Amino acid sequence: MLHAPLDPLGAPPSRWPPIRSISVVIPVKNNALGIARTIGSVRVAEALCPVPVEIVVVDDGSDDGPWDAGAGPQDASPFSPLPLPRPLSLTARTAQSLGARVVRAPGNGRYFGPFLLGVGTTRNAGIAAAIGDVIASLDADCVVAPDY
């Protein structure tokens, strides 16, 4: 007698919940061209996907400059009691212009004590922000196949 394969928790496939959406999490730092290629390849694969795909780009403190020179100051004003919002980098604005949701990583690429919060912390921030039933993780320099 043949049995249906079981998932790691032991439930048969007929009891798996339906997949209603997919989140693709992409951590990035200073890679506007790479993120454009990655998001483009995910959009091509999305055309073949039967469920909606959310792209979450997590910016780990990119400092490749604001989108344009008039985007605003990078640091707090000495006359303001509160820091002014930091404009998005070229990498983050590129991702936004391609329809991705941009999230800033905790620490934003800064050192905390002797440690630099890196790609693991950045990826975890994206997973926490994702809303899909299934989460896929990509690097910013990956190009996925259309049947991904």
KOLVEX-277303 format. One record per residue: y, x, z of N, C-alpha, C in turn; residue in three letters; residue number from 1. Coordinates in pm, 1 decimal. Layout:
<nodes>
+----------+----------+----------+----------+----------+----------+----------+----------+----------+------+------+
!      n_v !      n_u !      n_w !     ca_v !     ca_u !     ca_w !      c_v !      c_u !      c_w ! resn ! resi !
+----------+----------+----------+----------+----------+----------+----------+----------+----------+------+------+
!        Y !        X !        Z !        Y !        X !        Z !        Y !        X !        Z !  Ala !  NUM !
...
+----------+----------+----------+----------+----------+----------+----------+----------+----------+------+------+
</nodes>
This chain:
<nodes>
+----------+----------+----------+----------+----------+----------+----------+----------+----------+------+------+
!      n_v !      n_u !      n_w !     ca_v !     ca_u !     ca_w !      c_v !      c_u !      c_w ! resn ! resi !
+----------+----------+----------+----------+----------+----------+----------+----------+----------+------+------+
!   -117.0 !     83.1 !      0.0 !      0.0 !      0.0 !      0.0 !    123.8 !     87.9 !      0.0 !  Met !    1 !
!    215.5 !     59.9 !    -91.1 !    338.4 !    138.0 !    -99.6 !    444.0 !     80.8 !     -7.2 !  Leu !    2 !
!    516.4 !    169.3 !     54.2 !    624.8 !    127.5 !    142.9 !    757.5 !    174.1 !     84.4 !  His !    3 !
!    860.6 !     94.6 !    106.2 !    994.2 !    134.1 !     63.2 !   1039.7 !    252.8 !    147.2 !  Ala !    4 !
!   1115.5 !    344.4 !     87.3 !   1163.5 !    459.7 !    165.6 !   1256.0 !    411.4 !    277.7 !  Pro !    5 !
!   1255.5 !    485.2 !    386.9 !   1337.7 !    450.6 !    501.4 !   1459.4 !    541.9 !    508.2 !  Leu !    6 !
!   1568.5 !    490.9 !    562.0 !   1684.0 !    575.8 !    585.4 !   1659.8 !    653.7 !    714.4 !  Asp !    7 !
!   1747.9 !    748.8 !    751.2 !   1724.4 !    828.9 !    872.2 !   1712.6 !    745.8 !    999.6 !  Pro !    8 !
!   1769.5 !    626.0 !   1001.8 !   1760.6 !    542.6 !   1120.7 !   1639.5 !    450.0 !   1118.3 !  Leu !    9 !
!   1563.4 !    451.7 !   1008.3 !   1442.0 !    374.7 !   1000.3 !   1454.4 !    236.6 !    940.1 !  Gly !   10 !
!   1573.9 !    198.1 !    893.4 !   1590.0 !     64.9 !    834.1 !   1548.7 !     68.1 !    687.7 !  Ala !   11 !
!   1477.1 !    -34.3 !    641.4 !   1441.8 !    -39.2 !    499.5 !   1567.1 !    -62.3 !    415.1 !  Pro !   12 !
!   1564.1 !    -23.8 !    286.0 !   1682.6 !    -36.3 !    199.9 !   1739.7 !   -177.3 !    192.4 !  Pro !   13 !
!   1656.9 !   -280.6 !    207.5 !   1707.4 !   -417.1 !    197.1 !   1801.2 !   -452.4 !    312.5 !  Ser !   14 !
!   1799.0 !   -374.2 !    417.9 !   1885.1 !   -402.3 !    532.8 !   2007.6 !   -312.1 !    537.3 !  Arg !   15 !
!   2026.2 !   -227.6 !    439.1 !   2145.5 !   -144.4 !    435.9 !   2265.5 !   -233.3 !    408.4 !  Trp !   16 !
!   2377.8 !   -208.1 !    472.8 !   2496.2 !   -288.9 !    442.7 !   2546.8 !   -256.6 !    302.2 !  Pro !   17 !
!   2607.7 !   -352.3 !    236.4 !   2658.9 !   -325.4 !    101.6 !   2776.7 !   -227.6 !    106.5 !  Pro !   18 !
!   2787.6 !   -147.7 !      3.9 !   2899.5 !    -54.3 !     -6.9 !   3014.1 !   -127.7 !    -74.6 !  Ile !   19 !
!   3124.5 !   -142.9 !     -1.2 !   3239.3 !   -214.9 !    -55.3 !   3348.2 !   -122.3 !   -107.3 !  Arg !   20 !
!   3350.4 !      1.9 !    -60.8 !   3451.2 !     97.1 !   -107.6 !   3407.2 !    239.1 !    -75.2 !  Ser !   21 !
!   3466.1 !    333.7 !   -146.8 !   3435.6 !    476.0 !   -129.3 !   3566.8 !    549.3 !   -107.8 !  Ile !   22 !
!   3568.6 !    639.9 !    -11.5 !   3684.2 !    726.4 !     11.1 !   3646.9 !    868.4 !    -27.8 !  Ser !   23 !
!   3733.2 !    932.5 !   -104.1 !   3715.0 !   1072.3 !   -140.8 !   3821.6 !   1151.2 !    -66.4 !  Val !   24 !
!   3779.6 !   1242.0 !     21.1 !   3870.7 !   1321.1 !    103.7 !   3882.7 !   1460.6 !     43.3 !  Val !   25 !
!   4008.2 !   1503.6 !     18.9 !   4032.9 !   1632.8 !    -44.0 !   4134.8 !   1710.9 !     39.2 !  Ile !   26 !
!   4091.2 !   1812.0 !    116.3 !   4187.8 !   1897.3 !    185.3 !   4250.1 !   1995.5 !     85.9 !  Pro !   27 !
!   4379.9 !   2023.3 !    102.1 !   4448.3 !   2109.3 !      6.3 !   4561.5 !   2185.4 !     73.8 !  Val !   28 !
!   4587.6 !   2304.3 !     22.8 !   4704.5 !   2382.1 !     63.8 !   4752.7 !   2461.9 !    -56.9 !  Lys !   29 !
!   4876.0 !   2435.0 !    -99.1 !   4942.0 !   2509.6 !   -206.8 !   4859.9 !   2515.3 !   -335.4 !  Asn !   30 !
!   4817.8 !   2401.8 !   -386.0 !   4737.9 !   2400.8 !   -507.5 !   4770.5 !   2276.0 !   -590.1 !  Asn !   31 !
!   4893.2 !   2267.5 !   -640.0 !   4936.9 !   2148.8 !   -714.6 !   4856.5 !   2131.4 !   -843.4 !  Ala !   32 !
!   4832.1 !   2238.1 !   -915.8 !   4756.8 !   2228.5 !  -1040.5 !   4611.5 !   2190.3 !  -1014.2 !  Leu !   33 !
!   4550.5 !   2252.4 !   -914.1 !   4411.0 !   2221.8 !   -881.7 !   4393.7 !   2078.7 !   -834.8 !  Gly !   34 !
!   4486.2 !   2029.7 !   -753.2 !   4472.5 !   1893.0 !   -703.6 !   4491.5 !   1792.6 !   -816.3 !  Ile !   35 !
!   4575.1 !   1824.9 !   -912.8 !   4593.2 !   1735.6 !  -1028.4 !   4463.8 !   1725.0 !  -1108.7 !  Ala !   36 !
!   4396.4 !   1837.9 !  -1130.2 !   4268.9 !   1835.9 !  -1203.2 !   4161.1 !   1761.7 !  -1124.7 !  Arg !   37 !
!   4155.1 !   1785.1 !   -993.9 !   4053.7 !   1720.6 !   -911.2 !   4073.4 !   1569.6 !   -909.0 !  Thr !   38 !
!   4197.3 !   1524.7 !   -884.8 !   4223.9 !   1380.5 !   -881.2 !   4196.8 !   1318.1 !  -1018.1 !  Ile !   39 !
!   4233.9 !   1387.8 !  -1124.9 !   4206.5 !   1336.2 !  -1259.4 !   4058.6 !   1317.1 !  -1284.0 !  Gly !   40 !
!   3976.6 !   1412.5 !  -1239.1 !   3832.3 !   1399.7 !  -1260.3 !   3773.7 !   1287.7 !  -1174.7 !  Ser !   41 !
!   3828.3 !   1266.9 !  -1054.0 !   3781.2 !   1155.9 !   -969.9 !   3819.5 !   1022.8 !  -1034.4 !  Val !   42 !
!   3938.1 !   1015.1 !  -1094.3 !   3980.9 !    891.0 !  -1160.9 !   3890.1 !    858.1 !  -1280.0 !  Arg !   43 !
!   3844.7 !    959.8 !  -1352.5 !   3751.4 !    936.1 !  -1463.5 !   3619.5 !    881.9 !  -1408.2 !  Val !   44 !
!   3569.1 !    942.3 !  -1300.5 !   3444.6 !    894.9 !  -1239.3 !   3462.8 !    755.4 !  -1180.4 !  Ala !   45 !
!   3582.5 !    725.0 !  -1131.9 !   3610.2 !    594.5 !  -1072.7 !   3595.0 !    482.4 !  -1175.6 !  Glu !   46 !
!   3623.4 !    512.6 !  -1302.1 !   3611.7 !    410.9 !  -1406.9 !   3468.1 !    359.9 !  -1420.2 !  Ala !   47 !
!   3370.3 !    442.7 !  -1383.9 !   3229.8 !    403.3 !  -1392.0 !   3175.7 !    349.2 !  -1260.4 !  Leu !   48 !
!   3257.3 !    348.7 !  -1156.7 !   3211.9 !    308.5 !  -1023.7 !   3229.2 !    157.7 !  -1005.2 !  Cys !   49 !
!   3129.4 !     90.1 !   -952.4 !   3139.0 !    -55.7 !   -936.3 !   3222.7 !    -99.9 !   -816.6 !  Pro !   50 !
!   3266.2 !     -6.6 !   -731.0 !   3346.9 !    -41.8 !   -613.8 !   3477.2 !     37.9 !   -616.4 !  Val !   51 !
!   3579.1 !     -8.1 !   -544.2 !   3705.8 !     65.7 !   -540.8 !   3690.2 !    203.6 !   -478.4 !  Pro !   52 !
!   3769.1 !    298.2 !   -528.2 !   3767.1 !    434.9 !   -477.8 !   3905.9 !    468.4 !   -423.9 !  Val !   53 !
!   3909.7 !    513.6 !   -298.9 !   4033.3 !    558.6 !   -235.7 !   4032.0 !    711.1 !   -234.9 !  Glu !   54 !
!   4142.1 !    772.4 !   -274.5 !   4152.9 !    918.5 !   -269.5 !   4250.2 !    953.8 !   -158.4 !  Ile !   55 !
!   4202.6 !   1031.7 !    -60.8 !   4284.8 !   1076.8 !     51.3 !   4301.3 !   1227.4 !     38.7 !  Val !   56 !
!   4424.3 !   1271.5 !     13.9 !   4454.6 !   1414.0 !      5.5 !   4517.8 !   1454.8 !    137.5 !  Val !   57 !
!   4460.3 !   1555.9 !    202.5 !   4511.3 !   1602.4 !    331.0 !   4582.7 !   1734.8 !    308.3 !  Val !   58 !
!   4713.8 !   1733.4 !    327.4 !   4797.5 !   1851.0 !    304.9 !   4797.6 !   1936.4 !    430.7 !  Asp !   59 !
!   4746.0 !   2057.6 !    418.9 !   4737.4 !   2149.6 !    532.5 !   4858.5 !   2242.4 !    534.7 !  Asp !   60 !
!   4977.4 !   2183.8 !    537.6 !   5098.8 !   2264.1 !    550.3 !   5138.6 !   2336.1 !    423.8 !  Gly !   61 !
!   5119.8 !   2274.6 !    308.7 !   5161.7 !   2339.3 !    183.8 !   5309.5 !   2373.7 !    190.7 !  Ser !   62 !
!   5342.6 !   2492.9 !    145.5 !   5482.4 !   2535.1 !    145.4 !   5524.2 !   2581.0 !      5.7 !  Asp !   63 !
!   5470.3 !   2514.3 !    -96.0 !   5502.4 !   2551.8 !   -233.0 !   5631.5 !   2485.3 !   -282.3 !  Asp !   64 !
!   5717.9 !   2448.9 !   -189.7 !   5850.5 !   2400.4 !   -225.1 !   5855.4 !   2251.1 !   -242.2 !  Gly !   65 !
!   5973.2 !   2193.6 !   -217.4 !   5988.1 !   2050.8 !   -239.6 !   5982.3 !   2018.6 !   -387.6 !  Pro !   66 !
!   5961.5 !   1892.2 !   -418.2 !   5951.8 !   1846.3 !   -556.8 !   6075.4 !   1884.5 !   -636.2 !  Trp !   67 !
!   6192.0 !   1866.2 !   -576.8 !   6314.7 !   1908.1 !   -643.3 !   6409.2 !   1968.3 !   -539.8 !  Asp !   68 !
!   6512.3 !   2036.4 !   -587.1 !   6601.5 !   2107.8 !   -497.7 !   6678.3 !   2014.1 !   -405.7 !  Ala !   69 !
!   6697.6 !   1890.1 !   -443.2 !   6773.0 !   1797.2 !   -362.4 !   6687.6 !   1713.8 !   -268.7 !  Gly !   70 !
!   6565.5 !   1757.7 !   -238.2 !   6475.1 !   1677.4 !   -157.7 !   6514.4 !   1672.8 !    -11.1 !  Ala !   71 !
!   6598.8 !   1765.6 !     36.3 !   6642.4 !   1762.1 !    174.9 !   6608.0 !   1889.6 !    248.3 !  Gly !   72 !
!   6657.0 !   1901.7 !    370.0 !   6634.4 !   2024.8 !    446.2 !   6489.8 !   2038.3 !    492.7 !  Pro !   73 !
!   6446.9 !   2162.2 !    506.5 !   6310.5 !   2188.3 !    551.4 !   6301.0 !   2188.1 !    703.7 !  Gln !   74 !
!   6408.7 !   2222.4 !    772.6 !   6403.9 !   2237.3 !    917.6 !   6498.0 !   2138.6 !    985.2 !  Asp !   75 !
!   6493.8 !   2136.2 !   1116.0 !   6580.8 !   2048.1 !   1192.4 !   6724.6 !   2095.8 !   1183.4 !  Ala !   76 !
!   6815.5 !   2003.1 !   1184.5 !   6957.5 !   2035.1 !   1186.6 !   6993.6 !   2083.2 !   1326.9 !  Ser !   77 !
!   7079.3 !   2185.6 !   1338.5 !   7116.6 !   2230.9 !   1473.3 !   7201.5 !   2127.9 !   1547.3 !  Pro !   78 !
!   7256.3 !   2030.0 !   1476.1 !   7341.2 !   1929.7 !   1537.9 !   7267.4 !   1798.1 !   1564.2 !  Phe !   79 !
!   7143.4 !   1790.8 !   1528.0 !   7065.3 !   1669.2 !   1544.6 !   6969.7 !   1685.5 !   1661.9 !  Ser !   80 !
!   6961.4 !   1585.2 !   1751.4 !   6867.6 !   1597.4 !   1863.7 !   6722.0 !   1584.5 !   1819.9 !  Pro !   81 !
!   6696.7 !   1524.4 !   1703.7 !   6560.4 !   1507.7 !   1654.5 !   6541.9 !   1585.6 !   1525.5 !  Leu !   82 !
!   6423.4 !   1641.2 !   1503.9 !   6400.8 !   1710.8 !   1377.3 !   6404.3 !   1612.6 !   1260.4 !  Pro !   83 !
!   6459.1 !   1658.1 !   1150.4 !   6460.2 !   1576.6 !   1029.9 !   6322.7 !   1580.2 !    965.7 !  Leu !   84 !
!   6282.6 !   1473.3 !    895.9 !   6150.2 !   1475.6 !    832.1 !   6143.9 !   1584.1 !    725.1 !  Pro !   85 !
!   6032.3 !   1653.0 !    723.3 !   6012.6 !   1759.4 !    625.7 !   5974.0 !   1696.9 !    492.0 !  Arg !   86 !
!   6041.0 !   1735.6 !    382.5 !   6004.0 !   1676.7 !    253.7 !   5864.5 !   1721.3 !    212.2 !  Pro !   87 !
!   5802.0 !   1639.6 !    131.8 !   5668.1 !   1672.7 !     84.5 !   5673.0 !   1791.0 !    -10.1 !  Leu !   88 !
!   5568.8 !   1870.8 !     -7.9 !   5557.9 !   1986.1 !    -96.4 !   5525.3 !   1941.1 !   -238.3 !  Ser !   89 !
!   5532.3 !   2035.0 !   -330.1 !   5495.8 !   2006.8 !   -468.4 !   5350.9 !   1958.4 !   -476.3 !  Leu !   90 !
!   5262.9 !   2020.2 !   -398.5 !   5121.8 !   1979.9 !   -397.4 !   5106.6 !   1834.6 !   -352.5 !  Thr !   91 !
!   5172.6 !   1797.8 !   -242.9 !   5161.5 !   1661.5 !   -191.2 !   5225.4 !   1560.4 !   -285.9 !  Ala !   92 !
!   5338.6 !   1594.2 !   -345.0 !   5404.1 !   1501.1 !   -437.6 !   5321.0 !   1482.9 !   -565.2 !  Arg !   93 !
!   5256.1 !   1588.2 !   -609.8 !   5167.5 !   1576.5 !   -725.9 !   5054.2 !   1479.0 !   -695.4 !  Thr !   94 !
!   4993.9 !   1492.8 !   -578.4 !   4884.9 !   1402.2 !   -539.2 !   4934.8 !   1258.4 !   -530.3 !  Ala !   95 !
!   5051.7 !   1237.6 !   -471.8 !   5107.5 !   1102.6 !   -461.8 !   5134.7 !   1043.3 !   -598.7 !  Gln !   96 !
!   5186.9 !   1125.0 !   -689.1 !   5220.0 !   1073.4 !   -822.0 !   5095.0 !   1031.4 !   -898.6 !  Ser !   97 !
!   4978.5 !   1082.1 !   -860.0 !   4851.8 !   1045.2 !   -924.5 !   4778.7 !    935.1 !   -847.8 !  Leu !   98 !
!   4846.5 !    872.2 !   -753.2 !   4790.3 !    756.8 !   -684.7 !   4708.1 !    787.2 !   -561.4 !  Gly !   99 !
!   4709.3 !    910.4 !   -513.9 !   4634.3 !    944.0 !   -392.8 !   4719.9 !    916.4 !   -270.1 !  Ala !  100 !
!   4652.8 !    887.9 !   -159.8 !   4723.1 !    874.6 !    -32.0 !   4727.8 !   1012.5 !     31.2 !  Arg !  101 !
!   4846.7 !   1056.8 !     70.9 !   4863.7 !   1189.9 !    128.0 !   4878.3 !   1178.1 !    279.0 !  Val !  102 !
!   4799.7 !   1258.5 !    349.9 !   4801.7 !   1264.5 !    495.4 !   4831.7 !   1408.7 !    532.5 !  Val !  103 !
!   4913.9 !   1428.6 !    633.1 !   4939.6 !   1565.1 !    680.7 !   4837.4 !   1602.2 !    786.5 !  Arg !  104 !
!   4789.3 !   1725.1 !    777.2 !   4688.8 !   1772.8 !    872.4 !   4754.0 !   1798.2 !   1007.5 !  Ala !  105 !
!   4676.9 !   1783.0 !   1115.9 !   4733.3 !   1817.1 !   1246.7 !   4765.4 !   1964.9 !   1251.2 !  Pro !  106 !
!   4878.8 !   1998.6 !   1306.0 !   4919.6 !   2138.2 !   1310.7 !   4989.3 !   2183.1 !   1184.2 !  Gly !  107 !
!   4960.4 !   2116.1 !   1072.7 !   5026.4 !   2141.2 !    945.4 !   5026.6 !   2289.3 !    906.4 !  Asn !  108 !
!   4910.4 !   2354.6 !    921.3 !   4895.9 !   2492.5 !    876.2 !   4952.3 !   2595.9 !    971.0 !  Gly !  109 !
!   4978.1 !   2559.4 !   1095.6 !   5035.7 !   2653.9 !   1191.7 !   4927.7 !   2708.8 !   1283.9 !  Arg !  110 !
!   4960.4 !   2819.3 !   1349.2 !   4870.4 !   2879.0 !   1446.6 !   4880.6 !   2806.7 !   1580.0 !  Tyr !  111 !
!   4768.7 !   2787.9 !   1645.7 !   4765.7 !   2736.7 !   1781.8 !   4694.7 !   2841.3 !   1865.1 !  Phe !  112 !
!   4771.2 !   2915.6 !   1943.3 !   4714.9 !   3027.2 !   2017.1 !   4664.5 !   3129.5 !   1916.3 !  Gly !  113 !
!   4545.6 !   3182.2 !   1935.8 !   4494.1 !   3281.6 !   1841.5 !   4424.5 !   3219.9 !   1720.1 !  Pro !  114 !
!   4421.4 !   3088.3 !   1711.4 !   4343.4 !   3023.0 !   1607.2 !   4433.2 !   2956.3 !   1503.3 !  Phe !  115 !
!   4393.5 !   2963.4 !   1378.6 !   4458.3 !   2889.6 !   1271.0 !   4370.9 !   2768.1 !   1241.2 !  Leu !  116 !
!   4429.4 !   2650.1 !   1252.2 !   4353.6 !   2529.7 !   1218.5 !   4335.0 !   2530.0 !   1068.1 !  Leu !  117 !
!   4212.8 !   2525.8 !   1022.7 !   4185.6 !   2543.6 !    880.6 !   4126.5 !   2421.8 !    814.2 !  Gly !  118 !
!   4040.7 !   2448.2 !    716.3 !   3989.3 !   2342.1 !    631.0 !   3903.3 !   2241.8 !    708.0 !  Val !  119 !
!   3834.5 !   2284.0 !    811.3 !   3752.1 !   2190.7 !    888.9 !   3836.0 !   2085.6 !    959.1 !  Gly !  120 !
!   3941.9 !   2129.7 !   1025.4 !   4031.8 !   2036.7 !   1093.3 !   4101.6 !   1947.9 !    991.9 !  Thr !  121 !
!   4138.5 !   2006.2 !    879.0 !   4205.8 !   1930.4 !    773.9 !   4112.7 !   1822.6 !    717.7 !  Thr !  122 !
!   3989.6 !   1859.6 !    690.1 !   3891.9 !   1763.3 !    637.4 !   3866.4 !   1651.7 !    739.6 !  Arg !  123 !
!   3855.3 !   1686.3 !    866.5 !   3832.8 !   1586.0 !    970.1 !   3949.6 !   1488.0 !    980.1 !  Asn !  124 !
!   4071.6 !   1536.2 !    960.7 !   4188.5 !   1446.9 !    961.4 !   4179.2 !   1347.8 !    845.3 !  Ala !  125 !
!   4130.6 !   1393.1 !    730.2 !   4112.4 !   1303.3 !    616.2 !   4003.4 !   1201.4 !    639.1 !  Gly !  126 !
!   3895.4 !   1243.6 !    702.6 !   3786.2 !   1150.8 !    733.6 !   3834.8 !   1044.6 !    832.4 !  Ile !  127 !
!   3917.0 !   1086.3 !    928.9 !   3971.0 !    989.7 !   1025.4 !   4064.4 !    889.4 !    957.8 !  Ala !  128 !
!   4133.6 !    932.3 !    853.5 !   4228.7 !    844.5 !    783.6 !   4161.3 !    758.2 !    677.2 !  Ala !  129 !
!   4041.2 !    794.4 !    635.6 !   3972.2 !    721.9 !    528.2 !   3928.4 !    583.7 !    574.8 !  Ala !  130 !
!   3928.0 !    488.4 !    481.0 !   3888.8 !    352.1 !    516.1 !   3765.1 !    304.7 !    440.0 !  Ile !  131 !
!   3706.7 !    389.4 !    356.1 !   3591.3 !    349.1 !    276.7 !   3463.3 !    340.9 !    358.5 !  Gly !  132 !
!   3366.2 !    266.2 !    304.8 !   3235.0 !    255.7 !    367.2 !   3155.8 !    385.2 !    352.0 !  Asp !  133 !
!   3179.5 !    455.8 !    242.6 !   3115.5 !    583.9 !    215.6 !   3226.7 !    686.5 !    198.6 !  Val !  134 !
!   3208.0 !    805.6 !    256.1 !   3308.9 !    910.9 !    246.4 !   3249.2 !   1029.3 !    172.9 !  Ile !  135 !
!   3316.8 !   1070.0 !     65.6 !   3277.9 !   1189.3 !     -9.5 !   3385.2 !   1294.0 !     13.2 !  Ala !  136 !
!   3345.7 !   1419.0 !     21.9 !   3440.4 !   1526.9 !     44.2 !   3439.2 !   1621.5 !    -75.0 !  Ser !  137 !
!   3557.3 !   1658.1 !   -119.0 !   3572.0 !   1752.4 !   -230.0 !   3668.7 !   1861.7 !   -190.4 !  Leu !  138 !
!   3656.9 !   1975.9 !   -254.3 !   3757.9 !   2078.8 !   -241.4 !   3864.4 !   2057.0 !   -348.0 !  Asp !  139 !
!   3983.5 !   2113.1 !   -326.3 !   4095.3 !   2090.1 !   -416.7 !   4077.4 !   2157.9 !   -551.9 !  Ala !  140 !
!   3983.0 !   2249.1 !   -562.9 !   3962.1 !   2317.7 !   -691.2 !   3835.4 !   2270.5 !   -761.7 !  Asp !  141 !
!   3779.3 !   2157.8 !   -719.5 !   3657.3 !   2103.2 !   -781.9 !   3692.0 !   2003.6 !   -891.6 !  Cys !  142 !
!   3613.5 !   2005.0 !   -993.6 !   3621.2 !   1902.0 !  -1099.4 !   3485.0 !   1835.0 !  -1100.8 !  Val !  143 !
!   3483.5 !   1702.7 !  -1081.0 !   3358.2 !   1632.0 !  -1071.5 !   3315.6 !   1577.0 !  -1207.4 !  Val !  144 !
!   3186.9 !   1559.1 !  -1224.5 !   3133.0 !   1500.3 !  -1346.5 !   3163.5 !   1351.0 !  -1347.4 !  Ala !  145 !
!   3172.8 !   1290.0 !  -1463.6 !   3204.2 !   1146.7 !  -1470.0 !   3103.2 !   1058.0 !  -1397.4 !  Pro !  146 !
!   2979.1 !   1102.2 !  -1381.8 !   2879.2 !   1020.5 !  -1312.6 !   2867.7 !   1057.1 !  -1164.5 !  Asp !  147 !
!   2967.0 !   1122.3 !  -1109.7 !   2968.6 !   1161.8 !   -969.1 !   2965.4 !   1039.2 !   -882.5 !  Tyr !  148 !
+----------+----------+----------+----------+----------+----------+----------+----------+----------+------+------+
</nodes>
